[in-house]
Amino acid sequence: MNLKINSRHVEVTPAMRTHLEAGMAKIRKHFDHVIDASAFLVVDNAKEKDLRQSAEITIHLKGKELFAEAHNADLYHAMDAVVDKLERQVVKHKEKIQDHHHEKHFE
């Protein structure tokens, strides 16, 4: 999977990159058909401290695109929250595409 990280008002450190890659590995554990992903990390000067740091991730799947964003006072917590949101979306998408309705044969 190709992970592209962009940022605004913050420099992406190697620790941030490895943290995001570890989170994306959790998503790939559930569903390995991810084509590529792009992350956007932002530090703004918002009045509310909880909304200053945000993380957005877009995942491109075959025929579908999933998006999630999270805000927090700490950028690492925002990255964890956005990965958790995407993980729930991926599990839901995986359940939708799998066929759970098997025909029952009665004799």
C-alpha positions in Angstrom: 0.0 0.0 0.0 1.3 3.4 -0.9 0.9 6.0 1.9 1.3 9.7 1.0 1.5 12.2 3.9 0.9 15.9 3.4 0.9 18.5 6.1 0.1 22.2 6.8 1.9 24.2 9.5 3.8 21.1 10.8 6.8 19.2 9.7 6.2 15.4 9.3 8.8 13.7 11.5 9.9 10.1 11.0 8.1 9.2 14.3 4.8 10.6 12.9 5.3 8.6 9.7 6.0 5.3 11.5 3.0 6.0 13.8 0.7 6.4 10.8 2.2 3.4 9.1 1.5 1.3 12.2 -2.1 2.5 12.2 -2.5 1.7 8.5 -1.1 -1.8 9.2 -4.0 -2.4 11.5 -6.4 -1.5 8.7 -4.6 -3.8 6.2 -4.9 -6.6 8.7 -8.7 -6.4 8.3 -8.8 -5.7 4.6 -5.8 -6.0 2.3 -7.3 -4.7 -0.9 -6.3 -1.1 -0.1 -4.8 0.5 -3.3 -3.4 3.6 -1.7 -3.9 6.1 1.1 -3.3 9.8 1.6 -3.0 11.5 5.0 -3.2 15.2 5.7 -2.0 16.5 9.0 -2.9 20.1 10.0 -2.1 22.4 12.9 -4.4 25.4 13.0 -4.7 28.4 15.3 -8.3 27.6 16.3 -9.8 29.2 19.4 -10.8 25.8 20.9 -7.7 23.9 21.9 -9.3 20.5 21.2 -9.7 21.5 17.5 -6.2 22.8 16.8 -4.6 19.6 15.5 -6.4 17.5 13.0 -5.7 14.4 10.9 -7.5 13.4 7.7 -7.0 10.1 5.9 -8.5 9.0 2.5 -8.3 5.4 1.5 -8.8 4.3 -2.1 -10.3 0.8 -2.4 -11.4 -1.0 -5.6 -14.5 1.0 -6.6 -14.8 2.9 -3.3 -13.1 5.7 -1.4 -13.3 6.0 2.4 -12.6 9.2 4.3 -12.3 10.1 8.0 -11.0 13.0 10.0 -10.4 13.7 13.6 -9.5 16.7 15.8 -7.6 16.7 19.1 -5.3 18.8 21.2 -2.5 16.3 20.5 -1.7 15.3 16.9 -0.8 11.7 17.9 -4.3 11.3 19.5 -5.9 12.7 16.4 -4.0 10.2 14.2 -5.1 7.3 16.5 -8.7 8.5 16.3 -8.8 8.8 12.5 -7.3 5.3 12.2 -9.9 3.9 14.5 -12.7 5.6 12.5 -11.3 4.2 9.2 -10.9 0.8 10.8 -14.6 0.7 11.6 -15.5 1.9 8.1 -13.3 -0.8 6.5 -14.8 -3.5 8.6 -18.3 -2.4 7.7 -17.3 -2.3 4.0 -15.8 -5.7 4.2 -19.0 -7.1 5.7 -21.1 -5.5 3.0 -19.1 -7.1 0.1 -18.9 -10.5 1.6 -21.9 -12.8 0.9 -23.2 -14.1 4.3 -26.5 -15.4 2.9 -25.9 -19.0 1.9 -28.7 -21.0 0.4 -30.0 -23.6 2.8 -31.1 -26.9 1.2 -33.9 -28.6 3.0 -34.8 -32.3 2.4 
